[in-house]
Amino acid sequence: MARRTAALTRRSVAVNFTLPLELLALMDQLAAEAELSRSEFLRGLIEEALEDADDIAVAETRLADEADGWVSLDELRAMTKP
């Protein structure tokens, strides 16, 4: 994901969307506490969310590929009960 994100940061595009005022106020407060502009704060949140989504997709793929060798905790407990 880092390579994909690096390629995207070479250019910038404005994106407009609507937020409830309460969410905007909280975001501005957190951005100020982090000494970031609103754009910097949002950009960081979006980058983290995309990286997390990519990590989850990779983990799900790996688990699906290896699913035959895995058992859930409940299944393991059922197997070990006397």
PASEBA-1860 file (N, C-alpha, C; in nm, 3 decimals):
! residues 82
1> MARRTAAL> 0.082/-0.119/0.000/0.000/0.000/0.000/0.086/0.125/0.000 ~ 0.204/0.119/0.060/0.289/0.237/0.069/0.327/0.287/-0.069 ~ 0.356/0.195/-0.161/0.391/0.238/-0.297/0.275/0.307/-0.364 ~ 0.155/0.250/-0.346/0.037/0.308/-0.407/0.011/0.447/-0.349 ~ 0.027/0.462/-0.218/0.005/0.591/-0.153/0.108/0.692/-0.199 ~ 0.234/0.650/-0.212/0.339/0.741/-0.257/0.308/0.794/-0.397 ~ 0.257/0.708/-0.484/0.224/0.750/-0.619/0.110/0.851/-0.616 ~ 0.017/0.834/-0.526/-0.097/0.924/-0.518/-0.061/1.061/-0.463
9> TRRSVAVN> 0.042/1.070/-0.381/0.077/1.197/-0.319/0.154/1.289/-0.412 ~ 0.188/1.242/-0.529/0.260/1.328/-0.624/0.171/1.438/-0.681 ~ 0.041/1.411/-0.684/-0.054/1.511/-0.732/-0.162/1.528/-0.627 ~ -0.224/1.644/-0.627/-0.331/1.669/-0.532/-0.458/1.708/-0.606 ~ -0.569/1.665/-0.550/-0.700/1.697/-0.605/-0.790/1.736/-0.489 ~ -0.869/1.839/-0.506/-0.963/1.880/-0.403/-1.083/1.787/-0.405 ~ -1.128/1.748/-0.286/-1.245/1.662/-0.272/-1.341/1.733/-0.176 ~ -1.465/1.745/-0.217/-1.565/1.812/-0.134/-1.668/1.712/-0.085
17> FTLPLELL> -1.702/1.720/0.044/-1.809/1.638/0.099/-1.867/1.710/0.220 ~ -1.981/1.665/0.264/-2.054/1.729/0.372/-2.037/1.650/0.502 ~ -2.013/1.723/0.610/-2.002/1.663/0.743/-2.100/1.731/0.836 ~ -2.152/1.657/0.933/-2.232/1.723/1.037/-2.142/1.821/1.113 ~ -2.199/1.932/1.158/-2.120/2.035/1.226/-2.048/1.981/1.349 ~ -2.111/1.889/1.421/-2.048/1.833/1.541/-1.920/1.757/1.505 ~ -1.926/1.681/1.395/-1.808/1.605/1.351/-1.699/1.700/1.302 ~ -1.738/1.804/1.231/-1.641/1.902/1.184/-1.572/1.971/1.302
25> ALMDQLAA> -1.649/2.006/1.404/-1.592/2.071/1.522/-1.494/1.979/1.593 ~ -1.530/1.852/1.609/-1.440/1.756/1.672/-1.313/1.738/1.590 ~ -1.329/1.727/1.458/-1.213/1.711/1.371/-1.120/1.832/1.382 ~ -1.178/1.952/1.381/-1.095/2.073/1.393/-1.023/2.077/1.527 ~ -1.091/2.034/1.633/-1.028/2.032/1.766/-0.911/1.935/1.768 ~ -0.930/1.815/1.715/-0.823/1.715/1.714/-0.708/1.758/1.623 ~ -0.740/1.819/1.511/-0.636/1.868/1.420/-0.554/1.977/1.489 ~ -0.620/2.066/1.560/-0.549/2.173/1.631/-0.458/2.116/1.739
33> EAELSRSE> -0.509/2.018/1.812/-0.428/1.954/1.917/-0.305/1.885/1.857 ~ -0.319/1.832/1.736/-0.206/1.766/1.669/-0.121/1.866/1.592 ~ -0.159/1.993/1.598/-0.089/2.101/1.526/-0.083/2.073/1.377 ~ -0.198/2.029/1.322/-0.210/2.001/1.179/-0.324/2.083/1.122 ~ -0.313/2.111/0.993/-0.426/2.175/0.926/-0.538/2.073/0.910 ~ -0.656/2.121/0.880/-0.768/2.031/0.856/-0.734/1.933/0.744 ~ -0.674/1.981/0.636/-0.639/1.894/0.523/-0.535/1.790/0.562 ~ -0.433/1.832/0.636/-0.330/1.737/0.680/-0.389/1.629/0.769
41> FLRGLIEE> -0.478/1.670/0.859/-0.540/1.577/0.951/-0.625/1.475/0.875 ~ -0.711/1.523/0.786/-0.795/1.433/0.707/-0.712/1.341/0.617 ~ -0.609/1.397/0.555/-0.524/1.316/0.469/-0.462/1.201/0.548 ~ -0.414/1.229/0.668/-0.356/1.125/0.752/-0.457/1.018/0.790 ~ -0.578/1.061/0.827/-0.683/0.965/0.862/-0.718/0.875/0.744 ~ -0.730/0.935/0.627/-0.765/0.857/0.508/-0.654/0.760/0.472 ~ -0.529/0.805/0.478/-0.417/0.716/0.449/-0.415/0.597/0.545 ~ -0.435/0.623/0.675/-0.436/0.514/0.773/-0.551/0.417/0.747
49> ALEDADDI> -0.668/0.470/0.714/-0.784/0.384/0.687/-0.760/0.297/0.564 ~ -0.699/0.353/0.461/-0.671/0.276/0.340/-0.565/0.169/0.366 ~ -0.464/0.202/0.444/-0.363/0.103/0.479/-0.423/-0.010/0.562 ~ -0.510/0.026/0.656/-0.578/-0.075/0.737/-0.664/-0.166/0.650 ~ -0.738/-0.106/0.557/-0.823/-0.185/0.468/-0.739/-0.279/0.383 ~ -0.624/-0.232/0.337/-0.535/-0.317/0.257/-0.480/-0.430/0.343 ~ -0.440/-0.401/0.467/-0.389/-0.504/0.557/-0.496/-0.610/0.585 ~ -0.619/-0.566/0.606/-0.728/-0.660/0.632/-0.752/-0.748/0.511
57> AVAETRLA> -0.750/-0.690/0.391/-0.771/-0.769/0.270/-0.662/-0.874/0.253 ~ -0.537/-0.837/0.280/-0.426/-0.933/0.270/-0.443/-1.044/0.373 ~ -0.479/-1.008/0.495/-0.497/-1.109/0.601/-0.612/-1.203/0.566 ~ -0.722/-1.149/0.516/-0.835/-1.234/0.479/-0.798/-1.330/0.368 ~ -0.720/-1.283/0.271/-0.676/-1.370/0.161/-0.586/-1.480/0.213 ~ -0.493/-1.445/0.300/-0.403/-1.547/0.355/-0.479/-1.649/0.438 ~ -0.574/-1.602/0.518/-0.653/-1.695/0.599/-0.737/-1.785/0.511 ~ -0.794/-1.731/0.405/-0.876/-1.812/0.315/-0.789/-1.918/0.245
65> DEADGWVS> -0.667/-1.882/0.209/-0.576/-1.976/0.142/-0.534/-2.089/0.235 ~ -0.527/-2.060/0.364/-0.481/-2.158/0.461/-0.594/-2.211/0.548 ~ -0.718/-2.186/0.509/-0.833/-2.219/0.593/-0.843/-2.368/0.624 ~ -0.797/-2.455/0.535/-0.808/-2.598/0.558/-0.728/-2.643/0.680 ~ -0.623/-2.573/0.715/-0.540/-2.612/0.827/-0.577/-2.541/0.957 ~ -0.680/-2.461/0.956/-0.716/-2.380/1.073/-0.847/-2.429/1.133 ~ -0.855/-2.417/1.264/-0.981/-2.441/1.333/-1.008/-2.322/1.423 ~ -1.134/-2.295/1.446/-1.168/-2.184/1.535/-1.141/-2.224/1.679
73> LDELRAMT> -1.138/-2.126/1.767/-1.117/-2.153/1.909/-1.230/-2.240/1.964 ~ -1.352/-2.213/1.922/-1.466/-2.295/1.966/-1.451/-2.440/1.922 ~ -1.405/-2.460/1.797/-1.384/-2.596/1.747/-1.275/-2.667/1.827 ~ -1.168/-2.595/1.859/-1.060/-2.653/1.937/-1.108/-2.690/2.076 ~ -1.185/-2.604/2.137/-1.239/-2.634/2.270/-1.328/-2.758/2.265 ~ -1.410/-2.768/2.160/-1.499/-2.884/2.147/-1.420/-3.012/2.130 ~ -1.307/-3.006/2.060/-1.224/-3.125/2.037/-1.154/-3.170/2.164 ~ -1.126/-3.077/2.253/-1.048/-3.111/2.371/-1.132/-3.138/2.495
81> KP> -1.264/-3.124/2.483/-1.350/-3.151/2.599/-1.356/-3.302/2.625 ~ -1.347/-3.341/2.755/-1.352/-3.484/2.788/-1.490/-3.543/2.767
END
